[in-house]
Amino acid sequence: MLKKLFDKLRSNMLWGQNYQDKFIPATEDIFVGGKDRDNYRLIGIYYLKQFISLCGLQRDWKVLDVGCGSGRLTVPLALYLRKGSYYGIDIVPAGINWCLEKIKPHFPNVNFELADVHNAHYNPNGNEYADKYSFPYADNTFDLIFLTSVFTHMKTSDVENYTSEIHRVLKPKGRCLITFFIFDEDSAEGIRQKKSRELFTHDCGQYLAANSESHELAIAYRIEYLEDLFRRNNLSIQLIKKGGWRWRKDGPPGHTQDKIIVVK
């Protein structure tokens, strides 16, 4: 089934020049992950596969992409969600503007929203803060929510608030996939042996930071904290899938970080 799906997606410009020209920003304008246009495209395909195989994504679902950037995951989902809808939200004005100009006109089932949240690097003029921000959606709206490389850059109070908001806007039995750097026995050993892609050496209590001066550059949360966080927000952990960052293991683009899937 998945092979047929990806063959079909390839025929719908996801692998051709038209896809790159229309839906992928210029190299210098890519602000998520590495500045590689081929990987940018492949990561979208990879995550669509993950949403289908791990979360049971259906074509009529309503999905929310928290931290959508410039739409790296949008186009594959828009093509798959024939009877469903996609909502993307991000704090970077340039990313949302790109999505509205380059993607939205081609897909009537996608929607984008700027989260006017302050961030010293990405949105210095933002009027709100992540630990107080409310998602602009009604309760029990989404079948699937996902956050890719979002909580890896957020401190505890911000993560607490966003997790509460995820529970609020997720439908009963809805699912959420979140990527993390998880600090557990396995990743700690990789860090001790300096074989990890990220060396989290600054202990900040509930999390470890790779950089002592700017924690948000890369944060690894302790597994015990995450288990408690989801329990307190009435979200059950369905699956933890370890990423390749722990031991520099190669894999497809998008495989680097750990993944946690929770169910409301």
DOTOR-871079 format. One record per residue (C-alpha): residue in three letters; y, x, z. Coordinates in steps of 0.5 Angstrom, whole numbers, plus 500, padded with zeros to 3 digits. Last residue first. Example, Ala and Ser with C-alpha at 12.3 -4.5 7.8 and 13.67 -1.06 7.14 Angstrom:
<recs>
Ser498527514;Ala491525516;
</recs>
This chain:
<recs>
Lys523488548;Val519494545;Val520501545;Ile518507540;Ile520514542;Lys520519537;Asp521527538;Gln525531533;Thr523535527;His520530523;Gly526528519;Pro524532513;Pro517533512;Gly513538517;Asp513545519;Lys512546526;Arg517550530;Trp513550536;Arg517544540;Trp522542534;Gly516539530;Gly516533533;Lys512529538;Lys511522537;Ile511517543;Leu509510542;Gln509503545;Ile514504551;Ser516498554;Leu524496554;Asn526492561;Asn532496561;Arg530499568;Arg523501565;Phe527504559;Leu531509563;Asp525510568;Glu521513562;Leu527516559;Tyr528520566;Glu521522567;Ile521525560;Arg527529561;Tyr532529556;Ala534534551;Ile541535549;Ala544538543;Leu551539541;Glu553534546;His553539552;Ser559543550;Glu560549554;Ser553551557;Asn550550550;Ala542548549;Ala543543554;Leu538540559;Tyr537533561;Gln537529568;Gly539534572;Cys544539568;Asp539545567;His542550562;Thr536553558;Phe535548552;Leu532553547;Glu532549540;Arg527551535;Ser522552540;Lys518559540;Lys522562545;Gln516563550;Arg519559555;Ile522554550;Gly515552547;Glu512552554;Ala518547556;Ser516543550;Asp509542552;Glu511540559;Asp516535558;Phe523535555;Ile524530550;Phe529532544;Phe530525542;Thr529520536;Ile529513538;Leu525507534;Cys527500537;Arg522494537;Gly523486537;Lys518483542;Pro524478544;Lys530480539;Leu534486540;Val542485541;Arg541485549;His536491550;Ile540495545;Glu546494549;Ser543496555;Thr540503552;Tyr547504549;Asn550504556;Glu545508559;Val545513554;Asp553514555;Ser552515562;Thr547520561;Lys550524556;Met550523548;His548528543;Thr541528542;Phe542520544;Val544520537;Ser539524532;Thr536518529;Leu537511532;Phe533505530;Ile534498532;Leu528493529;Asp528485529;Phe535484531;Thr540479533;Asn537477540;Asp544477543;Ala550477539;Tyr553483535;Pro559488536;Phe555493540;Ser559493547;Tyr562500548;Lys563502556;Asp559508556;Ala561510549;Tyr568510550;Glu573506546;Asn580507543;Gly578512538;Asn583517535;Pro579523536;Asn573520532;Tyr568526530;His570532534;Ala573529540;Asn569523540;His572516542;Val569510540;Asp572505534;Ala565503532;Leu566502525;Glu562497522;Phe557496516;Asn553491512;Val547491507;Asn544485504;Pro549485498;Phe547491496;His551495490;Pro558494492;Lys556496499;Ile553503497;Lys559507495;Glu566504497;Leu563501504;Cys558507505;Trp564512504;Asn569508509;Ile563508514;Gly562515514;Ala569517513;Pro571513519;Val566517524;Ile564512530;Asp558509526;Ile554502525;Gly550500520;Tyr547493519;Tyr541492514;Ser538485512;Gly532481510;Lys529478504;Arg528484500;Leu529489505;Tyr525494502;Leu531496497;Ala536496502;Leu532500507;Pro531505502;Val539505501;Thr541505508;Leu537511511;Arg542516509;Gly548511509;Ser554516511;Gly553516518;Cys548510520;Gly549512528;Val546506530;Asp542503524;Leu541495526;Val535491522;Lys534484520;Trp527483518;Asp525479512;Arg521485508;Gln517487515;Leu517493519;Gly511494523;Cys514499527;Leu510505526;Ser507505519;Ile513501516;Phe519504520;Gln516511519;Lys515510512;Leu522508511;Tyr524514516;Tyr521519510;Ile524515505;Gly531516508;Ile529523510;Leu528525503;Arg534523500;Tyr538528505;Asn533533504;Asp535533497;Arg542533498;Asp542539503;Lys548540508;Gly543540514;Gly543534519;Val549529519;Phe556531516;Ile555531509;Asp561532505;Glu561539503;Thr554537499;Ala557531496;Pro555525498;Ile549521496;Phe549514494;Lys551514487;Asp550521484;Gln544522487;Tyr541516486;Asn543516479;Gln539523478;Gly532520480;Trp528520486;Leu531514489;Met533511482;Asn529505483;Ser522508480;Arg522512486;Leu522506490;Lys516503486;Asp512510487;Phe514510494;Leu511502495;Lys505504491;Lys503510496;Leu505505502;Met500500500;
</recs>
